C-alpha cells in the first residue's frame, strides 16, 4: 500500500522523522525508508548548538547541511531543531556573563537561521526548547539564571530578524495534556503574542510511555493553543515500553500512535506529526530510560510494527 507520506499529503499534513547523520550516510535501508515514507525531517542532533557552534564563532554545518540536502533531494520539509536549549550547548556559552551571553545567543540564531533562510526546504524552527519545569515554573537553566525570562522573547525576535518567513516554535515535553506545564506555555505564548513577539507555533514533543497512560485531553489541548492563532505540531513522537516487547504491549503502543495521529488530524491548525526516529535500531530511548525501548514504528531489522500500521491507517 502507499507510503505514509502519500496519505499525509492527501490530508494536507506532514508525516516526519528525526534523522541521524551517521546511518543516513552509511545505511541504504535507513535512507530508503526515510525517503520513501516521510515528507518532513528534523535533525536529531545535527542542528544543535554543540554541533553547529562548538567553539565561539566557529560554525560547522556539515551535519546540518547533510540533513537539509537529503531533504531537498527527496522533496521533504525541514524543521530546524533547536536554537536555545539547556542541553547540548557548549560550556563556553554557559559560562558567559549576561551581556556576552545575550550577544552569543543572538549571533548563533542569526548565523544558523540565516544560513537556511533562503532555502525553501527549511520552513520552521524550534527557537526555544524545554523552557519550563513540569510544575509550570520557568526551568532554572543557565539561560534563565543569567538572562531572566526575557531571553525567550529575545530569541524569537532574533530568529524573526534572521528569517522573516520561517515559522517560529516553542517546544516542550509533558505538555500533551492540559496540565501546569502546558498551561504555563499557553499563558506565555498568549502574552508574547499580545506584545508582538513573533511566536507562531507550539511544538508538543510527545515522548509517551505505555505504562503512564494516554493523555486523553490531547486534542482539546491542541485546540486551546490553536485558538491563540498559532500552528501546533507533534515534534518528537515516540511511545516507549518496559522491555521486553510483547504482542500485547505492541498493540497498546499502536493505539497510542493512532490516537496521536488522530488528534492532529482532527485539528486544522495541526501541521503534522514528526516521529523521533523510525527504527528501534536508532532510538534515544534505551540510552535515556533504563530498561525501556521499542518506541518506534519499525523494529531494529527495519520491519514494520503494529505501530506503523496504526499510523498508516490513521493518516
Ligand atoms: C535527544 C537525541 O535523540 C539523542 O540522540 C541525544 O543524545 C540527546 O537528545 N528532547 C529533545 C531532543 O528536544 O533534542 C532530544 O533528542 C530528546 C528530548
Boltz pocket constraint, residues with backbone or C-beta under 6 A from the ligand:
constraints:
  - pocket:
      binder: B
      contacts: [[A, 44], [A, 45], [A, 129], [A, 205], [A, 236], [A, 283], [A, 284]]
      max_distance: 6.0
